[in-house]
């Protein structure tokens, strides 16, 4: 059953939000829009890329690529997992745009899809499943999974998808609540806290996108080292 549900600061209940079944059309549309923005932005940069003096967007994209490459090389090794760089870039860019949708003054028409626990949970699930599949293929199924017989490994590994999900969801959900609360202020008062909070929200959104991508790289590094007994 499809539902188009909107939340305001006066009626959001976290328990109902987490337990609601069905398809939230706001989240679906916002997710598609965020994905489309990333794809269009990437295609435009690729089309206008130059070996000379780069434009602002190209410079920003090259800086992002360099940062992700440094993280992958330092923690994992690009040759060990060449897919980790495009994966990290894709996760960062998509989550960043998804986080920043909330700051667009669209009267709640474009909520951040990462403020709905379903999207962070889906992203975390994809990452964790990919990590274990890659670890099993690289190290051998027995060499990789035999470490799960250790209680310490279970304590360390089992919370990862939960913490990866809740870290992103919690920050964005709280940010959405603050924006809704600020909307309750009189217009002549609301503009100042609205501007201040949205600037802060942009910073938090960027940090959360980077942390998600960074943790993804670290999880792959942990899967690589698990066969050697390293944690």
Buried (B, 14 or more C-beta within 10 A) or exposed (E): EEEEBEBEBEEBEEEEBEEBEEEBEBBBBBBEBBBEBBEEBBEEBEEEEEEEEBEEBBEEBEEBBEBBBEBBBEBBBBEEBEEBBEBBBBBBBBBBBBBBBBBEEEEBEBBBBBBBBBBBBEBBEEBBEBBBEBBBEBBEEEBBBBBEEEEEBEEEBEEBBEEBBBBBBBBBBEBBBBBBBBBEEEEEEBEEBBEEBBEEBBEBBBEBBBBBBBBBBBBBBBBBBBBEEEE
